[in-house]
């Protein structure tokens, strides 16, 4: 779809994005057999199935960063951050901890964390939600909060955070070797982890019907963005604009900057409205397919390119 190439995340409901991420992530997770976890030895001998999941985790992190950095105006970038926080909240409800960790991690990478003018446009409520989500998947106390979450609602579909699974198995297998246990799977603790992975692989699946249930528990849909914080608080030119900070013309330059910002903001809003008109008649399945295509067709930027774009957005 050519349209997907120019579409922004703001076109989709967080519910739609989160469910499509679950469908993608769960399909990768289901290919990871318990035996793969025992032979996974990165970087020399990684398991292909685990490597595929890790690659998508890295791709998702870059997708979040790119989507935030694409808009030229700080408060539009703030709207994108707000959307990703809502997506993360939905992922928590859907028990997709692997993707939740990816989204939360992306929101804290240096190219995103340094965007002070952008973060000023994010409401305190959204920031509080983000902090809660970060705490839930934090490494603090050996991921204690995450481990408690995994004990709840075990009859629902879930994608565990593989980082914790691999960490635990690596430790237990090393311990088994030290204790001269020939077969690691004979260790009760190892077997418990492998059985849990197998259960979620073969257990309940994500489906479109979950949208209705999750919609009842979704946070308010209003965009909590502080629109009073604007790029006009800075004298730095936006990318593509020429700095005109010469003496005696600051008032004129300020007016020119604000005018340019308004035009960019109006252009982006109008573009989103036009796109919305095109997809508003889509049913959930069609919109989900379009959303999945959007997720999987993003351009890959190198770490260096992301750093450069971040500096262009906010020097």
C-alpha positions in Angstrom: 0.0 0.0 0.0 1.5 3.3 -1.1 -0.6 5.1 1.5 1.1 3.3 4.3 4.5 4.9 3.4 3.3 8.4 4.3 0.9 7.5 7.2 1.7 8.5 10.8 0.9 6.5 13.9 -1.7 9.1 14.9 -4.1 7.7 12.2 -4.6 4.5 14.3 -6.2 3.8 17.6 -3.8 2.6 20.3 -6.0 -0.5 20.6 -5.5 -1.4 16.9 -1.8 -0.9 17.1 -1.3 -2.9 20.3 -3.4 -5.8 19.0 -1.5 -6.0 15.7 1.8 -5.9 17.6 0.5 -8.8 19.8 -0.4 -10.8 16.7 3.1 -10.2 15.2 5.0 -10.8 18.4 3.0 -13.9 19.4 3.5 -15.5 15.9 7.3 -15.1 16.5 7.0 -16.3 20.1 5.2 -19.5 19.0 8.1 -20.5 16.9 10.4 -20.6 20.0 10.4 -24.2 21.2 11.6 -24.9 24.7 14.6 -26.8 23.3 15.7 -23.6 21.4 16.2 -21.8 24.7 18.6 -24.5 25.9 20.9 -24.2 22.9 20.7 -20.4 22.4 24.3 -19.2 22.6 24.6 -15.7 21.2 26.3 -14.1 19.4 28.2 -17.1 17.9 25.4 -19.7 18.0 22.0 -18.0 18.4 18.8 -19.9 18.0 17.1 -18.6 14.7 13.7 -18.4 16.4 15.0 -16.4 19.3 17.1 -14.3 17.0 14.0 -13.4 15.0 12.2 -12.2 18.1 15.2 -10.2 19.2 15.5 -8.6 15.7 11.8 -7.5 15.9 12.4 -6.1 19.4 15.2 -3.9 17.9 13.1 -3.0 14.9 10.2 -1.9 17.1 12.5 0.2 19.2 13.7 2.0 16.1 10.1 2.3 14.8 9.0 4.1 18.0 12.0 6.5 17.8 11.4 7.2 14.1 7.7 7.9 14.5 8.4 10.4 17.3 11.2 12.2 15.3 9.2 12.4 12.0 7.0 15.4 13.0 8.8 18.8 12.8 6.7 20.4 15.5 7.2 19.6 19.2 3.6 19.3 20.3 2.9 16.9 17.4 5.8 14.8 18.6 4.3 15.0 22.1 1.1 13.6 20.6 3.0 10.7 19.2 4.7 10.0 22.6 1.2 10.1 24.2 0.0 7.5 21.6 2.9 5.2 22.3 2.2 5.4 26.0 -1.4 4.4 25.4 -0.2 1.6 23.2 2.1 0.4 26.0 -0.8 0.5 28.4 -2.9 -1.7 26.1 0.0 -4.1 25.7 0.1 -4.4 29.5 -3.6 -5.3 29.5 -3.0 -7.8 26.7 -0.1 -9.3 28.7 2.4 -8.8 25.9 5.4 -8.0 28.0 8.0 -8.5 25.3 6.6 -5.7 23.2 5.8 -3.6 26.2 9.4 -3.7 27.2 10.4 -2.6 23.7 8.1 0.4 23.6 9.0 1.6 27.1 12.7 1.1 26.3 12.4 3.1 23.1 10.8 6.1 24.9 13.9 6.3 27.1 16.6 6.1 24.5 19.0 9.1 24.4 17.7 10.5 21.0 14.2 10.6 22.5 14.9 11.5 26.1 16.9 14.6 25.1 13.9 16.2 23.3 13.1 18.7 26.1 10.7 20.8 24.1 8.9 17.7 23.0 8.5 16.3 26.5 7.2 19.7 27.7 4.2 19.0 25.5 3.4 15.7 27.2 0.8 15.9 30.0 1.6 15.1 33.7 -1.0 12.3 33.5 0.7 10.7 30.5 4.1 11.0 32.2 2.7 9.4 35.4 1.4 6.5 33.3 4.7 6.1 31.6 6.5 6.0 34.9 4.2 3.2 36.1 4.8 1.2 33.0 8.6 1.7 33.4 8.4 0.5 36.9 6.5 -2.7 36.0 9.2 -3.8 33.5 12.1 -2.4 35.5 15.2 -4.6 36.3 14.9 -3.4 39.9 14.8 -6.3 42.5 15.4 -8.8 39.7 12.2 -7.8 37.8 10.1 -8.4 40.9 7.0 -6.5 39.6 7.1 -8.2 36.2 7.4 -11.6 37.9 4.3 -10.9 40.0 2.4 -9.9 36.8 3.2 -13.1 35.1 1.5 -15.0 38.0 -1.9 -13.4 37.2 -4.5 -14.1 34.6 -2.6 -17.1 33.3 -5.5 -18.4 31.2 -5.2 -15.4 28.9 -2.8 -15.1 25.9 0.6 -13.8 26.9 4.1 -13.1 25.5 6.7 -13.2 28.3 9.7 -10.9 28.2 12.4 -13.2 26.7 15.2 -11.2 28.4 14.1 -12.5 31.8 13.5 -16.0 30.5 17.0 -16.2 29.0 18.6 -14.6 32.0 17.0 -17.1 34.4 17.8 -20.2 32.2 21.4 -19.1 31.8 21.8 -18.8 35.5 20.1 -22.1 36.3 22.0 -24.0 33.6 25.3 -22.7 34.9 24.2 -23.8 38.4 23.2 -27.2 37.1 26.6 -27.6 35.5 28.4 -26.6 38.7 26.3 -29.2 40.6 27.1 -31.9 38.0 23.5 -32.2 36.8 23.9 -33.9 33.4 20.5 -33.0 32.1 19.4 -29.4 32.9 15.8 -30.2 32.2 15.9 -32.5 35.2 16.2 -29.4 37.4 12.7 -28.6 38.7 13.3 -24.8 38.2 14.4 -25.2 34.6 11.5 -27.5 33.8 9.1 -25.0 35.3 10.3 -22.2 33.0 10.3 -24.4 29.9 6.8 -25.6 30.7 5.5 -22.0 31.1 7.0 -21.1 27.7 5.4 -24.2 26.1 2.0 -23.4 27.7 1.9 -19.9 26.3 3.1 -21.2 22.9 0.3 -23.7 22.7 -2.3 -21.9 24.7 -4.9 -19.1 24.0 -4.4 -16.9 20.9 -4.8 -13.2 20.4 -7.8 -12.3 18.3 -9.9 -9.3 17.1 -12.6 -10.1 19.7 -10.2 -8.8 22.3 -10.7 -5.2 21.0 -14.2 -5.0 22.5 -13.1 -6.2 25.9 -10.0 -4.0 26.0 -12.0 -0.9 24.8 -14.0 -1.0 28.0 -10.8 -0.7 30.0 -8.9 1.8 27.8 -7.9 5.1 29.4 -9.8 8.2 28.2 -9.2 8.7 24.5 -8.6 12.4 24.6 -5.1 13.4 23.7 -3.4 14.6 26.8 -0.9 17.0 25.2 0.1 20.3 26.7 -0.5 22.5 23.6 0.6 25.6 25.5 4.2 24.4 25.3 5.4 25.2 21.8 8.5 25.4 19.6 8.2 29.2 19.8 9.9 29.1 23.2 13.2 28.4 21.4 15.1 30.6 18.9 16.5 27.6 17.1 15.2 27.2 13.5 13.3 24.1 12.5 15.0 21.8 10.0 14.8 23.4 6.6 14.5 26.9 7.9 17.2 29.5 7.8 18.3 31.1 11.0 17.8 34.9 10.9 19.0 35.9 14.4 20.8 39.0 13.2 20.6 42.1 15.5 17.6 44.4 15.0 15.3 41.8 13.4 14.4 39.5 16.3 10.8 40.5 16.4 10.3 40.0 12.7 12.1 36.7 12.8 10.0 35.5 15.8 6.8 36.2 13.8 8.2 34.4 10.8 9.1 31.4 12.9 5.7 31.2 14.5 4.0 31.6 11.1 6.1 28.8 9.7 5.3 26.6 12.7 1.6 27.2 12.3 1.7 26.2 8.6 3.6 23.0 9.4 1.2 22.2 12.2 -1.8 22.9 10.0 -0.4 20.8 7.2 0.1 17.8 9.4 -3.3 18.0 11.0 -4.9 18.4 7.6 -3.0 15.4 6.3 -4.2 13.3 9.3 -7.8 14.4 8.7 -7.5 13.4 5.0 -6.2 10.0 5.9 -8.9 9.5 8.5 -11.5 10.2 5.9 -10.0 7.4 3.8 -9.9 4.7 6.5 -12.9 5.6 8.7 -15.1 3.1 6.8 -12.7 0.3 7.3 -13.9 -2.6 9.4 -11.6 -3.8 12.3 -10.1 -6.6 10.2 -9.2 -4.3 7.2 -7.9 -1.5 9.5 -5.9 -4.1 11.4 -4.3 -5.4 8.2 -3.4 -1.8 7.1 -2.0 -1.1 10.5 0.1 -4.3 10.4 1.4 -3.3 7.0 2.3 0.1 8.4 4.2 -1.4 11.3 6.2 -3.8 9.2 7.1 -1.5 6.3 8.9 1.3 8.1 12.2 2.5 6.8 15.2 1.4 8.9 17.4 4.2 10.2 20.9 3.5 11.6 21.7 4.6 15.2 23.8 7.4 13.7 21.0 8.7 11.5 18.5 8.7 14.5 21.0 10.7 16.5 21.4 13.2 13.7 17.6 13.6 13.2 17.2 14.1 16.9 19.8 16.9 16.8 18.0 18.5 13.8 14.7 18.4 15.6 16.0 20.1 18.7 19.6 21.4 18.4 
